Amino acid sequence: GEPQNIFLTSAPDRNAEIEYIAAQIKKLVRTRNWRYRDIALICRSLGDYQKQIKQVFTGCELPFFIDEQQAAYFHPLIEALRAALEIAEEGWQQQAVFRYIKSGAAGLSADEAALLENYCLAAGVKPWQWQAEQNWSFWPSSLGQADEHQLLRFDELRRRVVAEVSVLTDELGDEPSFGALCRGALALLAKLKADEQLQAELKAALEAGDGRRAAALRQLAGFLKEIFTQAQTFLGELQLPLAQMREILDEGLTAFSFAIIPPGLDQVFVAAIERSRSPRLKAVFVVGLNSGVFPAKIEPDGILSVNERKALKAAGCALAPAADERQLAESYLCYIALTRSTEQLYLSYAREAEGEELAPSAVVNRIKKIFPGLTVNELT
């Protein structure tokens, strides 16, 4: 007979798939007296469904929490640090300087940054002129009649910028080490009053009831100290070309992401399968069961042959899992997704996405063989 607690649905597209799921979640909460936190939506990759989930769930006032990693490089302090490191390596080139002054974390307001940028573009300021001892005295004709007071203001603004970045560049000396670069970065953060900036942002986030942003800011405060302190400890004496040291730090700064802890509220839990750790869920909706999507199709390794990998492993080299190992891991992820629920399991897939036809996953065919009485709910 037909299984009573497993449901398989085929939707015309991903938006219709999520709309159907939202309706089913509301029905479960209403008819079974379940809480939203008893329910989860699991997918292989959040990127395939995140937009639809946010639009549909928000539109029907369905509370949800997306368990996602958020990149930190968007934050003004990260952007200011990266721009300052670029200035330290390449000099006072226009693009890096403008990135720094417009980062939002430098010691200029948005209006001051725009004012200084416009002047530099009109006057054609050269890299060497940023650190010149004499006052700026050139007035471009495109700005109209010369204004001595305004010219002094431009000069004062550029000196403030130079004073900030110089706490980083002055640490480097003639033969820069990794430790010197890290000390300079920490000195710049102190100069920019990074702790005060983050505390002010944290206070504003808490007052606005934005727990997600507050959690991210707390992690960022610890990360900024940790990355430079640890790098200084373990790589302090290392001397490399400045370009390589900047690249290493830049990768560290951009690779960091915030892991937001679920707040424990009454919300539907939404996650990619690797992050779906919620125990004792009453209902789980597994979406995106399409061929090549869930489980994902792992492309063969293109650099090392099987024999080469075996030889390197025998020599004691640590290697990333091979393609066949990662494909096997995909099957295990499917097993995890299908065993998360204690009462009801909802499986679904879309027949089309972005103009392309999609086929159901091998998992769907396997489930239909195990439960021959299972019928497919074909949405139109």
N, C-alpha and C positions, 0 to 999 in steps of 0.2 A: 504494500500500500504506500500511499504518499506520506513521507515523513512530516511530523506535525511541527517540528521546531527548526527546520531548515527551509529557507526561502531563496529562490533564484530568480533574478530579474534582469531582463535585457531592456536597455533604454536607447532611444534614438540618438542621444548625445549625452555628454557629461553633465550638462546643465540639467537636463531632464532627470538624469540619474540622481543628482543631489536633491532636486525638488521632491522626488518620490521618497527619498530617504528622510528628508525633513518632515514630510507628512506622516511617515510611519513612526518616527520618534515621538512626535506629538501625540499620536494615537496610543502608543505604548504608555506614555506618562499619564494620559487621561484615563484609559480603560483598565490599566493594571496597577495604578497608583504607585508607579515606579518613580524614582528620582532621576533627574537628567544625568547625574554622575554614575548611575548604574549602566550607562550606555556609552559605547565608543564607536568611532568611525576610524577604520584603519585602511591605509592605502600603501602602495609600494613607494611612491614618491609624492611628497606634498606639492611639488611644483605642478603636477598634472591637474590637481583639483583645488588648490588653495583659493584661487580667485572665485570659483563657483561656490565653494563652501562659505566663504566670507559674505558674498553677496546674498545667497539664498538664506542662510541661517540668520543673518542680520535682518533681512527683509521680513522674515516671519517671526522675528523676536524669539529666536530659539537660542538660549544661552550655550556658549561653547568655549572651549579653551584649546588652542592649537599649540601642541608641544613642538616647538621649533627652535633651532639655533639661529640667532640673529647676528649678522656681521657687525663688528664694532667700528670698521673703518669710516663709517659715516660720521662719527662723533667729531666735533670741532677740535678737541685736543689731539686726537689721532691724526687728523688732517694737518694740523699745525706742526706736529712733530715730524711727519713725513716730509712736509715742505721744507722745514728747517734742515733736515738731514740732506735733502737735495741741494740746498744752498751751500751747506758745508762741503759737499763734494764738487759741485759744478760752478760755484761762485754765484754772484748776485744776478743770475739770469732772470729776465722779466717774468717768464711763466711761473717759476718756483716762488719768486717774491710775491707775485699777485695771489698765488694759492695761499701763501702764508698769511698775508694781511687780510684776506677775505675768508679765512677759515672760521671765524667766529670765536676763536679762542685767543687770538693775538691781542695785544694791548691797545687795539684801535676799535672804535665803534664802527658799525656798518657804514655810517655816513662818512667818517674819517677815512675808511679804507677806500670808498668810492672816490672821494675827493683826491686822495693821493694817487690812485690808479689813473684817474683822468689826467692829472697833471703830468705824470710820468710818460703817458702815451703821447700827449701833446708836445712835451719838451724833448722826447726821444732820449730819456735818461739812459746812460750807458752803465754796464755792471760796475765798473770801477768807481763811478760817481757816488754810489750808495755809501761807501766808507770814506769818502773824501773829508779831510779835516775842515776845509773852508766851507762856509755856508753856501747853499745853493743860491746862485744869483742869476740864473738864466730864466727869462720869461718868454714863453712862446707867444707869438703874435696871434695865434688862434684863440687865445684866452682873452683877447681884448687889451684894454689899456693896463699897463703894468700896475700891480698893486703890491707895494712893499710889505704891508701888513700880512697879506695873504701868502706872499713868498716866504716870509718868516715862519708862517704856520706850516707850509709844506716841508720846510727844512726841519722843523721841530718834530713833525710826524715821522719823517724818515729816520731821524736820530733815535726816536723811540723804538722803531723796528730794528735798527742795527744793534741797539743796546740789548734787546731781547735775544736775538739770534747769536750775538757775540758770546754770550755765556756758554753756548754750545761750541762754537768754533774755536774759542780761546783755549778750551781744554785739549784740543787736538795736538797742538804743537807741530814740530817738523816731522816727527815719526809717530803718527797716531797709532794707538793700540785700541783693541776692542774695549778695554777698561776705560780708556780716556773718552771714547765715544759715548759709552754708557753714563759716565759721570757728567758729561756735557748735557746729555738728554735729561738726566734727573735735575740738573741745575736749571735747564730751561723750563721744566715743569714747575719748579719752585718759583722761578721768575714770573711765570704766567699765573701763579697762585692757583694751580690746578685743583688742589684740595678744596679751596674756597668755591671755585667754579662748580665742582661736582656736588658739594654740599648744598649750594643754592639750587641747583637743578633737582637734587633729591628732595629738598623741602617742597619745591613747587610740584613735583610729581606726587608726593604724598598728600599734599593739600588738594590736588585735583582728583585724588582717588585712583591714580594710575599705578597700580601695583606692579604691572609688567615693566614699566619704565624704571620704577624705583629699584626693582631687583637688578635690572641691567646696569644701572648707574653704580650700585654697590659693587658689582663684579668688576666693572671697569676701573674703579678706584684701586682695588687690590691688584688688578692685572698690570696697570701702569707702573706700579712700584716693583712688582714681582719680575716682570720681563727684563728690566734693566739691572735689577739687583742680582738676579740669577746669572744673566749673561756676563756681568762684571766678575762674578765669583768663578765661573767655570771657564770663561774665555778671556779674562782680563788681560793676560800677558800676550795674547795672540796678536800678531801684527800682520795685517793683510792690506792690499790696496784699499783705499777708502771706499772705492766703488763697490767692492765685494762686501765690506763690513756693512755698508748702508743697505745693500741688497738683502743681507741676512736679517737685519733689524726690520727692514720694510716688510719682508715676508712674515716675520713674527707679528708685526702690528696688524697686517691685513688678514692674517689667518685666524686671529682670535675671534671667537663668536660667543655670544651670551647664551647660556643654557638656562632658560626660564623654568623655574620650578612650578608645577601646577599649584594653584592657590588653595585648593581644597574646597572650593565653592560648589554649588549645585549646577554643574555645567557638563555638557557632552564633551567627552575627551576625544580630540582629533589628533592623529599622529601618523607618521610614517612607521612602517612595521618595526624598524630597528629601535624605535623609541617608545613602542607601545608596551609599557611595563605595568600598566594598571591591572591589579589582580581582582578576581571575583566580580567580573562584569556580568550583568544579567543578559544584555543583548549587545552583539557586536555586528557592525555593518562593514563588510570587507568590499571595498569598491575598486573599480579599475581592473577587473580580472580579464584582461585582454592579452592576446598572444604577444610575447616579447616585452610586455609591460609588467605583469605580475604572474609568474616570476619573471624578473628582468632577464633579457638575453645578454649573456656575457661574451664579448668578442674575444677571439683567441689572442694570446700574447704574440706581439709582433717582433720582439727583440731577441729573446732567448728561446732556443729550441728545448724540447723535453730533456734531451741528453745533457745539454749545457746546464740546465737547472739542476739536474741530478748531480753533475760534477761539482757545481758550486756549493750545493748543500753538503756533499761529502767532504768538501774542504772547510766546512764550518761556517759558510756565509749565510747570513740571515736574509731570506728572500720573502717578498710579498707572496701571498697565495697565488697559485697558478690559475688559469682560466677555468680548468675543470673543477678545481677546488671551490672557486667562487660560485660556479654554477650549481654545485652541490649545496652550497650555503643558501642559495636562492630557494631550493626545495625545502630546506629547513625553515626558512622565513615563512614560507607558505603554510607549513605545519603549525607554526606559532600562531599565525593569523586565524587559522581555522579552529584553534583550540582555546581561544581567549574567552569565549562566552560560556556561561554556565546554564543558560536556559534557551536563548534563541540566537540563531545565526542567520544573517542576511548576506547573501552574495549577489553581486551585481557587476554588470559591464555595459559599456556603451558600444553602439554599432558604428558610430562615426565620431571623428574628432578633427576639427579644422579642415574639413573637406575630404578627409581620408577615411576609407572604410576600415573598420577594425574587426578582427576576428576574436571570438572568445578564447580564453586561455586553455591550455591543456588541463589546468586544474578544474575548469568547468566540466570538461568532458569526463574527467576522472570521477568527479562527484556524481555525475549523471549515471555512470556505470555502477557506482556503489549503491546509489539510490535510484533504481530504474523507475520508481513511481513518482519521482520529483518532476514536477512540471515547471516550465519556464514562463514567468509572467512577462509577456511581450508588451511593453509600453509603446504607445504610438504618439 
